[in-house]
Amino acid sequence: MNIQTGIEPILREIEAREDEIVALTQDLIRFPTINPPGEAYRPCAEFFGARLARRGMKVEYVRAEGAPGDSDKYPRINVIARYEGSRPGPCVHFNGHLDVVQTGAGWTVDPFGGLVRDGKVYGRGACDMKGGIAAAVVAVEAMIDSGIELPGAIEISGTVDEESGGYGGVAYLAERGWFSKPRVDHVIIPEPLNVDRVCIGHRGVWWAEIETQGRQAHGSMPFLGDSAIRHMSAVLEKFEHQLYPALAARHSDMPVVPAGARQSTMNINSIHGGEAEHFEGLPSPCVADSCRIVIDRRFLIEEDLASVQGEMKALLDQLAGERSGFRYKMRDLFSVQPSMADRNGPVASATASAVRRILGRDAEIVCSPGTYDQKHVDRIGHLKECIAYGPGVLDLAHQPDEWVGIKDMVASAKVMAVATMDLLSRG
Ligand SMILES: [Zn+2]
């Protein structure tokens, strides 16, 4: 059978397997794979691997020994399954993270129950991203079951720790060649970016702590000391009048959604100054000798990390020249490089045309405001051919009563099948 003419029966088969997609989503939700600390990783990976092994896929488990958080109690277990086609050709890899964030407050349903109601499956991870993983699995199973002679290879991986940076998951595997040519050619990550969007990348991240330093004195004679909090207020003034307007003026060609994130942004995550918090009773009168903020700077593909850091340092150095006694320390906490695939490259264009075929409308090409595992495929695996495409609704990720739409899962499974067949047939 020819893979172009063979697609229609596969699409009908995916349609007929709607209940299977739902059941698999429920099964995955029922593993409470909360990260941190990394609960239930092993049973979830083994369930996932056993399912794919039944289709004749070669299944391998890779524990990220020594990765952050890895221990015998909380092993970082990743699972990779590969289906080898009947002749040489490209490899299409579906990667999903099996971990979920903590439940938090506000749930009206059991977060690990997998409730089905009104065409939706509910639970922590339903949207981000167990529904997307279930869609990819059923799409691949339908292709394998069709008996079509597929060239190349199809892989599916269930990885861990995406929610905490991916170091025990995709980064660990990428360092060992699992996300590089010649093993893999195209990667599709079914993260929740909406069923009709193809996500080609994400902005960069820089987290840092900035501390202003002062000198302690009695609070009734503040002129004898030097307030680190007042120095920090000067920093915040500079942000308001100088940095924020500069960031807002820095527009990107990255099609980031929502549009408010189509520029450089910075959040101040926290501020602490003076006396430590959480004590009983009344405070004592002291001039603050230290004030700290943690910043979360999101930067664009048009910027680079060194210039982002340099901009902050220049601002603080400028203050040191303007304010007497101004002293600061800046400490890097974390950074991620931005990543963007070619929107006209094979994986993005094949997925976009599959969206058009299945949904009857043009796919929106977007970038994510936050980051996901694409950074590791790109920067460590040196594979630019990586996108995110999945059925979940972006805004629902990490929220209470998270859900994924059943019709969207079925549609996205069809899109994934069409895109895969297209990529494999291009040779
Ligand atoms: Zn996710």
Residues whose N, C-alpha, C, O or C-beta is under 5 A from the ligand:
A	BS01	ZN	D128 M129 E191
